[in-house]
Amino acid sequence: MTTPTSTPSSAAERPSPSWRRALSMLASLAILALALHALAGEFSEQGYRSIKHAFAQIDAVRIALAFVLALASYACLVGFDAIGLRRNASKVKPLRLIVTAFLANAVGHTLGFAALTGGAVRLRGYGAAGLSLADIGQVVLMSTLGFVFGAWVLLACALMFEPAPATLLLPLSASAIRVIGAAIAIGFVGLLFAVGRDGRTLRLRGHALWLPDRRTVLSVTALSVVELALAGGALYVLLAPSIPPESGTGFIGFVGLYLVAVLAGLVSSVPAGIGVFEWSLLKLLPGVAPASLLAAAVAYRITYYALPLVLATVLGLFGAVRGPVARRAGALRTAWLAIRPWLPHVIALAAFVLGAALILDGTLPKPKHRLVGAPLPLIETSQLLASLGGVGLLLIGQGLQRRSHAAWALALGVCLLLPLPAWLRGGHWVLSLMPPLVAVALWAARREFYREGALLDEAWSWRWLRNLGLVLIAAIWLMFFAYSHVEYRNELWWEFLVSGNAPRALRAMLLVSVTVIAFGLARLLHAARAPLPAADEAQLAAIRPILAGADDSQAHLALTGDKALLLDSENRGFTMMQRYGGSLIAMGDPVGPPEVARALIWRFREEADRLGMRPVFYQVGEQYWQTYLDMGLTLVKLGEEALVPLTDFSLQGPTRADLRQAWNRGKRSGLSFRIAPSEDIDALLPELEAISDDWLEHKAGEEKSFSLGNFDPEYLRRLPVALIEHEGRIVAFANLWNATNGRELSVDLMRHRGDAPKGTMDFLFAELMLWGRANGFERFSLGMAPLSGLSQHRLAGRWNRFANLIARHGERFYGFVGLRRFKAKYDPVWRTRYLAAPGGMHLPSALIDVTRLISLDPHRNEESERHVAKFPVSAPPTPVAATQGREAIPAADNTRAATPS
């Protein structure tokens, strides 16, 4: 049974917003709850026992025949992939084609959302054979079109040849139903003429749908008709003895009703249409006993979903070892390398299924013969422990998928402790055997779970939340459905009897619910991750030679003392980094020779992977853009950095008229300039601190961190400081970033007194540039102007349009235009700065994490061992440009402004 899907690339390129995902999740849960409630309404009492009895009446021959028909249906599904590959002229070995297509369809049918699950399998299988995303998308599209065309033809045939079932549902006569079926068939014939011999592209509201040529449409339609007939036949052989002859429902009519139920399950967005498919069949087959129909549906899901998935997994393993076995070369090792990338996902799925099975089993009645001889306290305790272990596996399953070491250790402990409680509470022996098997798999794959971080730090996906909600809703419904014959009383909670299945199930579900609520509250109240330990004096001393040869003055931010350092093995380069939220953030490009920097970029990516965080590179240049793209990151423009050339710098000429006037005015007012070496800073610290406090008080600003310096005595002692004095008193200062290679000069911390003469900062910059030219520096960096230089075209990317909107309407909160104008009067050359981060929904999260990290109190590391910040996280930085005459003075701590988010 094919299911409509989209290409794998389309889902990645157009991520849905969080609110849409939340609504989709809530809609799935609501639809499942309504469907289960409607199913329960079909039974008066003893519904669970009647279904159990009906299931026992299905003989093994019918189950085996249903399984054979299911396999034949999957064989047709493999044919869709073969047709799609043939149209692309893609050559894939037959075994790879069969295994990949079979596994992709089995996974897609069982887990639902085949575009993501089955598409991921095809990407792995066909991608290894050299197929592109576009080629794989065509294969998926062929399956989708096959389902649509096959359902179209079968529905027309069902209405024309067996209208009796439809007359029971619609207020129409048999003749009218046949006319409708004929009209649907004529519509399909019209489609065949419309597509022509070469195919056609249909456009609707900007969306394009490619339709293949007439010959391909006929081939996929014929194949789909056979496939859907086989899939419907698998359920028909299980249900046929229960269909009354007087209903007039033959095989063709049943397939039509089956298609309607399948479509209802697809529209519901519930994985595999659970509940919705069964409820639809009940309404479409009113003459069939509900117990018999649900029993047949359970057997159908086992034969059509579960068993083919197990068989496809075995075939996948066989395909991985077939070649090495034939060559007699390292078969086990080759098989291990083939399945190794999938192990965390498979184990996570197994843990989730085991947890769901334990919770559902805890709600079902236990046969009395399994409880005979066991002490009552042991039975009650085992019931609670098994359910607690089940919900624990549900909660940590996503951590296993993300290779979390903490989740692995907890899952291993739970699986080792579960077998005894699962057996003592009277569960099936198969359920008691599953935890040791999962524990063996966890131990065998222990090296795959290497990521650090607490479980409470793991961000949950909407899909995992939805699956958890589906299990809980199904468990609660199953509990009330199984004990519908038991009248609820308050005393049920306190009844402790060996045969007291209902009160035992109530207590188990209460424990499960409390555990889920407690885990959710713990996540909401969990404090942010502690920052990485900052570099110590030994590390700072080790990078001094690297800083001396750095071409980018921004490398001196390593000396601020609030960042961790990632050094290469030979101490030839380093990366500054810190973590916040779910991001590991690097400040700028790695520092060092190009080959060392590229290696450090990948080492940083590996470190982010080890910590289970998203890699983010903030304010990077254009030198290593290809490396960032190679690792799958997205580059977005943050702004432009102003660089003033110093080799021919002069205050003469019309372009520097304002700066020349400010410099002359400063000379006339008695301002003087000098450079204080780092060894003289101790004596100046009290006066510099007074200037800094006065600056912060007048500007109503706060200290920032990470991408900006702050007034820290240890930081100031590491660098020379430029001083502006007036009448023997220091009125302004700026610490210098000056590499000994003479390439780039810049300033970081830049502050002045409130009563400093007008134009003091322009005088400071003019003197610094003149000093830099005299000392052989090539350029002077004025820092970045955020959100400047962005494309204004109406067809520009979403980030450009959004950033331009902020720049136009956010001037009252941040001096975007004023800061750009202030730096432009120095006639600089502009250098672009980017953010490199994962795309999609990760991008806004990365921007928020960077902004909050910059806004943190810079002295938080002093108390990091206690994981308590000195002040709460402030709002994103919103400095405003103040005006002093004609000089626009940026009100941030310095000219190296952070990008607001």
C-alpha positions in Angstrom: 0.0 0.0 0.0 1.8 3.1 -1.1 1.3 6.4 0.7 1.6 9.8 -0.8 4.9 11.5 0.1 7.0 14.4 -0.9 10.6 14.5 -1.9 13.1 14.3 1.0 14.6 17.6 -0.1 11.4 19.6 0.0 10.8 18.9 3.7 14.3 20.1 4.5 14.0 23.3 2.4 10.7 24.4 3.8 10.7 23.7 7.5 7.3 24.4 9.1 7.2 26.9 11.9 7.0 25.7 15.5 3.4 26.8 16.0 2.4 24.7 12.9 4.2 21.7 14.3 2.6 22.2 17.6 -0.9 22.4 16.0 -0.2 19.3 13.9 0.9 17.4 17.0 -2.2 18.5 19.0 -4.4 17.7 16.0 -3.0 14.1 15.7 -3.5 13.5 19.4 -7.1 14.9 19.3 -7.9 12.8 16.3 -6.6 9.6 17.9 -8.5 10.3 21.1 -11.7 10.9 19.2 -11.2 7.8 17.1 -10.5 5.6 20.1 -13.5 7.0 21.9 -15.7 6.2 18.9 -14.3 2.7 18.8 -15.1 2.2 22.5 -18.6 3.4 21.8 -19.2 0.4 19.5 -19.0 -2.0 22.5 -21.3 -2.2 25.5 -19.2 -4.3 28.0 -16.5 -6.9 27.8 -15.1 -5.3 24.7 -11.5 -6.4 25.4 -12.5 -10.0 26.0 -14.7 -10.1 22.9 -11.9 -8.9 20.7 -9.5 -11.3 22.4 -11.9 -14.2 21.7 -12.4 -13.1 18.1 -8.6 -12.9 17.5 -8.3 -16.5 18.7 -10.8 -17.5 16.1 -8.5 -16.4 13.2 -6.8 -19.6 12.0 -3.2 -19.8 11.1 -3.9 -20.5 7.4 -5.6 -17.1 7.0 -2.8 -15.3 8.8 -0.2 -17.0 6.6 -2.2 -16.1 3.5 -2.5 -12.5 4.6 1.3 -12.4 5.1 2.0 -13.8 1.6 -0.4 -11.2 0.1 1.4 -8.5 2.1 4.8 -9.6 0.7 3.4 -9.6 -2.8 2.1 -6.0 -2.2 5.6 -5.0 -1.1 7.0 -6.6 -4.2 4.9 -4.2 -6.3 6.1 -1.3 -4.2 9.6 -2.2 -5.1 8.5 -2.0 -8.7 7.6 1.7 -8.3 11.3 2.4 -7.3 12.4 0.4 -10.3 10.3 2.5 -12.7 11.5 5.7 -11.1 15.2 4.7 -11.4 14.6 3.6 -15.0 13.2 7.0 -16.0 16.3 8.6 -14.4 18.6 6.2 -16.3 20.1 5.4 -12.9 21.9 2.1 -12.6 21.4 0.5 -9.2 22.2 -3.1 -8.5 19.1 -5.3 -8.2 19.9 -6.4 -4.6 20.4 -2.8 -3.5 17.2 -1.8 -5.2 15.2 -4.6 -3.6 16.6 -4.1 -0.1 16.4 -0.3 -0.1 12.9 -0.1 -1.6 11.6 -2.9 0.7 13.1 -1.4 3.8 12.0 2.2 2.9 8.4 1.1 2.4 8.3 -1.1 5.5 9.7 1.8 7.7 7.5 4.4 6.1 4.3 2.3 6.6 5.1 1.3 10.1 6.3 4.6 11.5 4.3 6.9 9.3 5.5 10.1 7.7 7.1 8.2 4.8 8.6 11.4 3.3 10.9 11.5 6.3 11.3 7.9 7.4 11.2 6.1 4.0 13.0 9.1 2.4 15.9 8.8 4.8 16.3 5.1 4.0 16.3 5.9 0.3 18.9 8.7 0.8 21.1 6.2 2.6 20.7 3.3 0.1 20.5 5.1 -3.2 22.8 7.9 -2.2 25.6 5.3 -1.7 25.0 4.3 -5.3 25.7 7.8 -6.5 22.1 9.1 -6.9 21.4 12.8 -6.3 18.6 14.2 -4.2 16.7 15.1 -7.4 16.9 11.5 -8.6 15.7 10.1 -5.3 12.9 12.7 -5.3 11.7 11.4 -8.7 11.6 7.8 -7.2 9.4 9.0 -4.3 7.2 11.0 -6.7 6.7 7.9 -8.8 5.3 6.0 -5.8 3.1 8.9 -4.9 1.6 9.1 -8.4 1.2 5.4 -8.5 -1.0 5.4 -5.3 -3.1 8.3 -6.6 -3.7 6.7 -10.1 -4.3 3.2 -8.7 -6.8 4.4 -6.1 -8.5 6.5 -8.8 -9.0 3.5 -11.0 -10.0 1.0 -8.2 -12.5 3.5 -6.7 -14.1 3.9 -10.1 -14.3 0.1 -10.6 -15.7 -0.4 -7.1 -18.5 2.1 -7.8 -19.4 0.8 -11.2 -19.3 -3.0 -10.6 -20.3 -3.2 -6.9 -22.4 -0.2 -5.9 -24.1 -2.0 -3.0 -21.7 -1.0 -0.2 -21.8 2.6 -1.4 -25.6 2.7 -1.3 -25.5 1.8 2.4 -23.4 4.9 3.0 -24.8 7.4 0.5 -28.4 8.5 -0.1 -28.2 7.4 -3.7 -29.5 4.6 -5.8 -27.2 1.9 -7.3 -27.7 3.4 -10.8 -26.5 6.9 -9.6 -23.5 5.3 -7.9 -22.6 3.6 -11.2 -22.9 6.9 -13.0 -20.5 8.5 -10.5 -18.0 5.6 -11.0 -18.2 6.0 -14.8 -17.6 9.7 -14.5 -14.5 9.0 -12.3 -13.2 6.5 -14.9 -13.8 9.0 -17.8 -11.8 11.6 -15.8 -8.9 9.2 -15.7 -9.1 8.6 -19.4 -9.1 12.3 -19.9 -5.9 12.5 -17.8 -4.3 10.0 -20.2 -5.0 12.2 -23.1 -3.9 15.4 -21.2 -0.4 14.1 -20.3 0.3 13.1 -23.9 3.3 11.2 -25.1 5.9 13.3 -23.4 4.3 14.2 -20.1 3.2 17.6 -18.8 3.7 20.0 -15.9 0.5 21.3 -14.2 0.7 24.6 -12.3 -1.7 25.7 -9.6 -1.1 28.8 -7.4 2.6 28.8 -8.0 3.0 25.0 -7.3 4.1 22.8 -10.1 3.3 19.1 -10.5 5.1 17.1 -13.1 3.2 14.2 -14.7 5.0 11.5 -16.7 4.2 10.4 -20.2 1.1 8.3 -21.0 3.0 5.0 -21.1 4.5 5.6 -17.7 1.2 6.6 -16.3 -0.4 3.4 -17.6 2.4 1.2 -16.2 2.4 2.7 -12.7 -1.4 2.7 -12.6 -1.5 -1.0 -13.5 1.1 -1.8 -10.9 -0.7 0.3 -8.3 -4.0 -1.5 -9.0 -2.4 -4.8 -8.4 -0.5 -3.6 -5.3 -3.6 -2.0 -3.7 -5.7 -5.1 -4.5 -3.1 -7.3 -2.8 -2.9 -5.0 0.2 -6.7 -4.9 0.5 -6.8 -8.7 -0.1 -4.5 -9.2 3.0 -7.2 -7.7 5.1 -10.1 -9.3 3.2 -8.9 -12.9 3.8 -8.8 -12.1 7.6 -12.2 -10.5 7.6 -14.1 -12.4 4.9 -15.8 -14.9 7.2 -17.3 -12.1 9.2 -18.8 -10.2 6.3 -22.5 -11.1 6.0 -23.6 -12.2 2.5 -26.6 -10.0 2.5 -24.4 -6.9 2.6 -23.5 -7.5 -1.1 -19.8 -6.6 -0.4 -17.6 -8.7 -2.7 -13.9 -8.3 -3.1 -14.0 -5.4 -5.5 -16.4 -3.5 -3.3 -14.3 -4.3 -0.2 -11.2 -2.9 -1.9 -13.1 0.4 -2.5 -14.1 0.6 1.1 -10.5 -0.3 2.1 -9.2 2.6 0.1 -11.6 5.1 1.8 -10.3 3.9 5.2 -6.7 4.2 4.1 -7.3 7.8 2.8 -9.0 8.7 6.1 -5.9 7.4 8.0 -3.6 9.5 5.8 -5.7 12.7 6.2 -5.7 12.2 10.0 -1.9 12.6 10.2 -1.9 9.9 12.9 1.1 7.5 12.3 -0.1 4.5 10.2 -3.7 5.8 10.7 -3.9 4.0 14.1 -7.5 4.1 15.3 -8.8 6.2 12.4 -8.3 3.3 9.9 -10.2 0.9 12.3 -13.0 3.4 13.0 -13.5 4.1 9.3 -13.8 0.3 8.6 -16.4 0.0 11.3 -18.5 2.8 9.7 -18.0 1.4 6.2 -18.9 -2.2 7.2 -21.8 -1.8 9.5 -22.8 -5.4 9.1 -19.6 -6.8 10.6 -19.3 -7.4 14.3 -17.0 -4.8 15.9 -15.0 -7.4 17.8 -14.3 -9.4 14.6 -13.4 -6.4 12.6 -10.9 -5.1 15.3 -9.4 -8.5 15.7 -8.8 -8.8 12.0 -7.3 -5.2 12.0 -4.9 -6.3 14.7 -3.8 -9.3 12.7 -3.5 -7.2 9.6 -1.2 -4.7 11.3 1.0 -7.6 12.4 1.2 -9.3 9.0 1.3 -6.1 6.9 3.4 -3.8 9.1 5.4 -5.6 11.8 6.5 -8.8 10.1 7.6 -7.1 6.8 9.6 -4.6 8.9 11.5 -7.4 10.6 12.1 -9.2 7.3 13.3 -6.0 5.7 15.8 -5.4 8.5 17.1 -8.9 8.1 17.4 -8.4 4.3 19.3 -5.2 4.9 21.8 -7.0 7.1 22.1 -9.8 4.5 22.8 -7.2 1.8 25.6 -5.7 3.9 27.4 -9.0 4.4 26.7 -10.7 1.1 29.6 -9.2 -0.8 32.2 -9.7 1.9 31.1 -13.3 2.4 31.5 -14.0 -1.3 35.0 -12.5 -1.2 35.7 -14.2 2.1 36.9 -10.9 3.5 36.0 -9.5 6.9 32.2 -10.1 6.6 31.4 -9.2 10.2 33.5 -6.1 10.2 32.0 -4.9 7.0 28.5 -5.6 8.2 29.2 -3.7 11.4 30.4 -0.7 9.4 27.3 -0.9 7.3 24.8 -0.9 10.2 26.9 1.3 12.6 25.4 4.6 11.4 21.9 3.2 12.0 22.4 1.7 15.4 21.5 4.7 17.6 18.2 5.1 15.6 17.4 1.4 15.7 18.2 1.1 19.4 16.2 4.3 20.2 13.2 2.8 18.3 13.6 -0.5 20.1 13.7 1.2 23.5 10.6 3.3 22.6 8.7 0.2 21.4 9.7 -1.7 24.6 8.6 1.2 26.8 5.3 1.5 25.0 4.8 -2.3 25.3 5.5 -2.3 29.0 3.0 0.6 29.6 0.3 -1.0 27.5 0.9 -4.4 29.1 0.5 -2.8 32.5 -3.1 -1.8 31.6 -4.2 -5.3 30.4 -5.7 -8.0 32.6 -3.3 -10.8 33.6 -4.3 -14.5 33.5 -4.7 -15.8 37.0 -2.5 -18.8 36.4 0.5 -16.6 35.9 0.0 -14.9 39.3 -0.5 -18.1 41.4 2.1 -18.5 44.1 3.6 -15.0 43.9 3.3 -12.9 47.0 0.9 -10.0 46.7 3.5 -7.3 47.6 5.8 -8.6 45.0 3.1 -8.5 42.3 2.1 -4.9 43.2 5.7 -3.7 43.3 6.6 -5.4 40.0 3.6 -3.8 38.3 4.7 -0.3 39.4 8.4 -0.9 38.6 7.7 -2.3 35.1 5.5 0.6 34.2 8.0 3.0 35.7 10.7 1.4 33.6 8.5 1.6 30.5 7.9 5.4 30.9 11.6 5.9 31.6 12.5 4.3 28.2 9.9 6.5 26.5 11.4 9.7 28.0 15.0 8.9 27.2 14.4 7.4 23.8 15.2 10.6 22.0 18.4 10.9 24.0 19.5 7.5 22.6 18.7 8.7 19.1 21.0 11.7 19.6 23.8 9.4 20.9 23.6 10.8 24.5 25.9 8.9 26.9 23.7 9.7 29.9 20.7 8.3 28.1 22.7 5.2 27.2 23.7 4.6 30.8 20.2 5.1 32.1 18.7 2.9 29.4 21.2 0.1 30.0 20.4 0.1 33.8 16.7 0.1 33.2 16.9 -2.8 30.7 19.0 -4.9 33.1 16.5 -4.4 35.9 13.3 -4.8 33.9 13.1 -8.6 33.1 12.3 -9.7 36.7 9.5 -7.2 37.3 8.0 -7.7 33.8 7.8 -11.4 34.5 6.6 -11.3 38.1 3.7 -9.0 37.3 2.3 -11.8 35.0 3.3 -10.4 31.7 4.0 -12.5 28.6 7.4 -14.2 28.5 8.3 -12.4 25.2 7.9 -9.1 27.0 10.3 -10.3 29.7 12.8 -11.3 27.1 12.9 -8.0 25.2 14.8 -5.9 27.9 17.9 -8.2 27.9 18.0 -8.1 24.1 17.9 -4.3 24.1 20.6 -4.3 26.9 22.9 -6.5 24.7 22.4 -4.1 21.8 23.2 -1.1 24.0 26.4 -2.7 25.3 27.5 -3.8 21.8 27.0 -0.2 20.5 28.3 1.6 23.6 30.9 3.5 21.7 28.2 5.1 19.5 26.8 7.0 22.5 29.5 9.5 23.1 27.7 12.8 23.4 27.9 14.5 26.8 25.2 16.6 28.4 22.4 16.1 30.9 19.1 14.5 29.7 17.3 17.6 30.8 19.3 19.7 28.3 18.0 17.7 25.3 15.6 19.6 23.2 12.6 17.5 22.4 11.3 17.3 18.8 7.6 17.7 18.1 7.6 14.2 16.5 8.9 12.6 19.7 6.4 14.6 21.8 3.6 13.4 19.5 4.7 9.8 19.8 4.8 10.0 23.5 1.3 11.5 23.6 0.0 8.8 21.3 1.3 6.1 23.6 -0.2 7.7 26.7 -3.6 8.3 25.0 -3.6 4.7 23.8 -2.7 3.3 27.2 -5.4 5.3 29.0 -8.0 4.3 26.5 -6.9 0.7 26.6 -7.2 0.7 30.4 -10.8 2.0 30.4 -11.7 -0.2 27.4 -10.3 -3.4 29.1 -12.1 -2.7 32.3 -15.3 -1.3 30.9 -17.2 -4.0 32.8 -15.7 -2.9 36.1 -17.7 -0.1 37.9 -15.4 2.7 39.0 -15.3 3.3 42.8 -12.8 5.2 45.0 -12.0 2.0 46.7 -10.4 0.6 43.5 -7.2 2.6 44.3 -6.8 0.8 47.6 -7.8 -2.7 46.6 -4.8 -5.0 46.8 -5.8 -8.4 45.5 -4.0 -11.0 43.4 -6.9 -10.9 40.9 -7.3 -7.1 41.2 -6.2 -6.2 37.7 -8.3 -3.0 37.4 -6.9 -1.3 40.6 -3.4 -2.4 39.7 -3.8 -0.8 36.2 -5.1 2.4 37.7 -2.1 2.7 40.1 0.3 2.0 37.3 -1.2 4.7 35.0 -1.1 7.2 37.9 2.6 6.5 38.3 3.2 6.9 34.6 1.3 10.2 34.5 3.1 11.6 37.5 6.5 10.6 36.1 5.8 12.3 32.8 4.5 15.5 34.5 7.5 15.6 36.9 9.9 15.1 34.0 8.3 17.9 32.0 8.4 20.3 35.0 12.0 19.4 35.6 12.8 20.4 32.1 11.0 23.7 32.4 12.7 24.6 35.7 16.1 23.2 34.7 18.8 25.9 34.8 20.9 26.7 31.7 24.0 24.7 31.1 27.1 26.0 32.9 29.6 27.7 30.7 32.7 25.9 29.5 35.7 26.6 31.7 37.5 29.7 30.5 41.1 29.6 29.4 43.7 29.7 32.2 46.9 31.7 32.3 48.9 28.9 30.9 46.7 28.6 27.8 46.7 32.4 27.3 50.5 32.4 27.5 50.6 29.6 24.9 48.6 31.5 22.3 50.6 34.7 22.6 52.9 33.7 19.6 49.7 32.9 17.6 48.2 36.3 18.4 51.4 38.0 17.3 51.0 36.6 13.8 47.2 36.9 13.5 46.0 38.9 10.5 42.6 39.6 12.1 42.8 41.8 15.3 39.5 40.2 16.4 41.7 37.2 17.6 42.6 39.3 20.7 39.2 38.6 22.1 40.8 35.4 23.4 42.4 37.5 26.1 39.1 38.6 27.6 39.1 35.5 29.8 35.5 34.5 29.3 36.0 31.9 26.5 37.3 28.4 26.3 40.1 27.7 23.8 40.3 24.8 21.4 44.0 24.4 20.4 45.5 22.2 17.7 47.9 19.5 18.7 51.0 21.6 17.8 49.8 24.9 19.3 49.8 26.6 15.9 46.2 27.8 16.1 43.1 28.0 18.3 39.4 28.6 18.3 37.6 30.7 20.9 34.3 29.2 21.9 31.6 29.1 24.6 28.3 27.4 24.9 24.9 28.7 25.6 21.5 27.1 25.3 21.7 24.4 22.6 24.6 26.0 20.8 28.4 25.7 20.9 29.5 29.1 19.6 32.8 30.0 18.1 33.9 33.6 18.0 35.1 34.3 14.5 37.2 32.1 12.3 39.9 29.9 13.9 43.2 31.7 14.4 46.3 30.3 12.7 47.6 29.2 9.3 44.9 28.3 6.7 45.5 24.5 6.9 45.4 24.6 10.7 42.3 26.8 10.7 40.4 24.4 8.4 41.3 21.5 10.6 40.2 23.4 13.7 36.8 24.1 12.0 36.2 20.4 11.7 37.5 19.7 15.2 35.1 22.3 16.5 32.3 20.5 14.6 33.3 17.2 16.2 33.3 18.9 19.7 29.8 20.2 19.1 28.7 16.8 18.0 30.3 15.2 21.1 28.4 17.7 23.4 25.2 17.2 21.4 24.9 20.9 20.5 24.5 22.8 17.3 27.8 24.3 15.9 27.7 28.1 15.4 30.4 30.3 14.0 29.8 34.0 14.8 31.3 36.9 12.8 33.3 34.8 10.4 34.9 36.2 7.2 35.0 34.9 3.6 38.2 32.9 3.7 36.7 29.6 4.8 33.2 29.8 3.5 33.6 26.6 1.5 34.6 24.6 4.6 31.5 25.9 6.4 29.3 24.8 3.4 31.0 21.5 3.2 29.9 20.6 6.8 26.3 21.6 5.9 26.1 25.0 7.6 24.2 28.0 6.3 25.9 31.4 5.9 23.8 34.5 6.6 25.2 38.0 6.4 25.5 39.9 9.8 26.9 43.2 8.6 30.1 44.8 7.4 33.3 45.6 9.2 34.9 49.0 8.5 38.7 48.8 7.7 40.6 52.0 7.3 43.8 51.6 5.1 46.8 53.1 7.0 49.7 52.9 4.5 48.7 56.2 2.9 46.4 57.5 5.7 46.2 61.3 6.0 43.9 63.8 7.5 44.1 65.9 4.3 41.5 66.0 1.5 37.8 66.5 1.4 36.8 63.0 2.5 38.5 63.5 5.8 37.4 67.1 6.4 35.2 66.3 9.4 37.8 64.2 11.0 40.5 66.8 10.4 38.3 69.5 12.0 37.7 67.3 15.0 41.4 66.6 15.4 42.3 70.3 15.1 39.6 71.2 17.6 41.0 68.6 20.0 44.5 70.1 19.7 43.2 73.6 20.3 41.3 72.4 23.4 44.5 70.9 24.9 43.9 67.2 24.3 47.0 65.0 24.1 47.6 61.4 23.1 49.9 58.7 24.4 50.2 54.9 24.5 50.6 53.3 28.0 52.4 49.9 27.8 50.8 46.9 29.5 53.3 47.0 32.4 52.1 50.5 33.4 48.4 49.6 33.5 48.3 48.7 37.3 49.1 52.3 38.3 46.4 53.6 35.9 43.6 51.1 36.9 41.8 53.3 39.6 41.5 56.2 37.2 40.5 54.0 34.2 37.8 52.3 36.4 36.4 55.7 37.3 36.1 56.7 33.6 34.5 53.3 32.8 31.9 53.7 35.6 31.1 57.2 34.5 30.7 56.0 30.9 28.3 53.2 31.9 26.3 55.5 34.2 25.8 58.2 31.5 25.0 55.7 28.7 22.7 53.6 30.9 24.6 50.6 29.5 25.7 47.2 30.9 28.8 45.3 30.4 28.7 42.7 27.5 30.8 39.7 26.9 32.0 37.1 24.4 32.2 39.3 21.2 33.0 42.5 23.3 35.5 43.3 26.0 34.5 44.5 29.4 36.3 46.4 32.2 38.3 43.5 33.8 41.7 44.4 35.3 43.2 41.1 34.3 42.1 41.7 30.7 43.4 45.3 30.6 46.8 44.3 32.0 47.4 42.0 28.9 47.3 44.8 26.3 48.6 48.4 25.9 46.1 51.2 26.4 45.7 54.4 24.4 45.1 57.5 26.6 43.6 60.9 25.9 44.6 63.5 28.5 43.3 67.0 29.1 45.0 69.3 31.5 47.0 66.4 33.0 43.9 64.3 33.6 42.9 61.2 31.6 39.5 61.8 30.0 39.3 58.8 27.6 41.0 55.5 26.9 40.9 52.5 24.6 42.8 49.2 24.9 44.7 48.3 21.8 44.6 45.1 19.7 47.9 45.3 17.9 49.6 42.3 16.4 53.4 42.4 16.1 53.2 41.5 12.4 52.0 45.0 11.7 48.9 43.9 9.7 45.9 45.2 11.6 45.3 47.6 14.5 42.1 48.0 16.4 40.6 48.9 19.8 38.2 47.0 22.0 37.2 48.8 25.2 36.6 52.5 24.4 35.3 54.8 27.1 35.4 58.5 28.1 34.3 60.8 30.8 31.0 62.6 30.6 32.7 66.0 30.8 35.3 65.2 28.2 35.7 67.9 25.5 33.6 67.7 22.5 35.0 65.5 19.7 37.3 63.5 22.1 36.6 60.1 20.5 37.2 61.4 17.0 40.4 62.9 18.2 41.3 59.5 19.7 40.6 57.6 16.5 42.6 60.2 14.4 45.6 59.9 16.7 45.4 56.1 16.7 45.4 55.9 12.9 48.3 58.3 12.7 50.1 56.3 15.3 49.3 53.0 13.5 50.6 54.5 10.2 53.8 55.6 11.9 54.4 52.2 13.4 53.9 50.3 10.1 50.3 48.9 10.5 48.5 48.3 7.2 44.9 48.9 8.4 42.7 50.0 11.3 39.5 48.1 12.1 36.6 50.1 13.4 34.5 47.0 14.0 31.3 45.8 12.5 28.2 47.8 11.5 25.4 45.4 12.1 22.8 44.7 9.4 24.6 46.9 6.8 25.4 46.1 3.2 22.4 43.7 2.9 20.8 43.2 -0.4 17.7 45.4 -1.0 16.3 43.4 -3.9 12.7 42.2 -3.6 13.8 38.7 -4.4 16.5 38.6 -1.8 16.5 35.7 0.8 14.2 35.6 3.8 17.0 36.6 6.2 17.9 39.7 4.1 14.3 40.8 4.0 13.9 40.3 7.7 17.2 42.0 8.6 16.4 45.0 6.4 13.0 45.3 8.1 14.8 45.4 11.5 17.3 47.9 10.2 14.6 50.2 8.9 12.2 50.1 11.8 14.6 49.4 14.7 16.6 52.6 14.6 14.9 53.8 17.8 16.2 50.8 19.7 19.6 50.4 18.0 21.6 53.0 16.0 22.0 50.9 12.8 22.1 53.9 10.5 24.0 56.2 12.9 26.7 53.6 13.6 27.2 53.0 9.9 27.4 56.8 9.3 29.9 57.2 12.1 32.3 54.7 10.6 31.7 55.7 7.0 33.2 59.2 7.6 36.6 57.5 8.0 36.3 56.4 4.3 36.8 52.7 5.2 36.9 49.6 3.1 34.0 47.3 4.1 34.6 43.6 5.0 31.6 41.2 5.2 31.0 39.2 8.4 28.7 36.1 8.5 27.0 33.8 10.9 27.6 30.1 10.0 25.0 27.8 11.6 22.7 24.9 10.8 19.8 26.0 8.6 16.1 25.7 9.1 14.6 26.2 12.5 18.2 25.9 14.0 19.1 29.3 12.5 16.8 31.6 14.7 17.7 29.5 17.7 21.4 30.0 17.0 20.9 33.8 16.7 19.0 33.9 20.0 21.7 31.9 21.7 24.4 34.2 20.4 22.5 37.3 21.4 21.9 36.0 24.9 25.5 34.9 25.3 26.7 38.4 24.4 24.2 40.0 26.8 25.3 37.8 29.8 27.0 39.4 32.7 30.7 39.0 31.9 31.6 38.2 35.5 29.5 35.1 35.6 32.5 32.8 35.2 33.7 33.8 38.7 30.7 31.9 40.0 30.4 29.2 37.3 31.4 26.5 39.7 28.2 27.2 41.6 26.2 27.5 38.3 24.7 30.7 39.4 24.9 33.9 37.4 25.6 37.2 39.1 22.7 38.9 37.3 19.8 37.4 35.3 20.2 37.2 31.6 19.5 40.6 30.2 17.5 41.5 27.1 19.2 41.5 23.7 21.7 44.4 23.4 19.9 47.5 22.2 22.4 50.4 22.5 21.2 53.7 21.0 23.4 56.2 19.1 23.9 59.4 21.1 24.7 62.7 19.4 27.5 65.1 20.3 27.3 67.9 17.9 28.0 66.4 14.5 29.6 63.2 15.8 27.4 60.2 16.2 29.0 58.3 19.1 27.9 54.7 19.4 26.5 54.0 22.9 27.7 50.4 23.0 30.8 49.6 25.1 32.9 50.0 22.0 32.7 50.4 18.3 32.8 46.6 17.8 29.0 46.3 18.0 27.3 43.0 18.5 24.6 42.0 16.1 21.1 42.3 17.6 18.7 39.5 17.1 
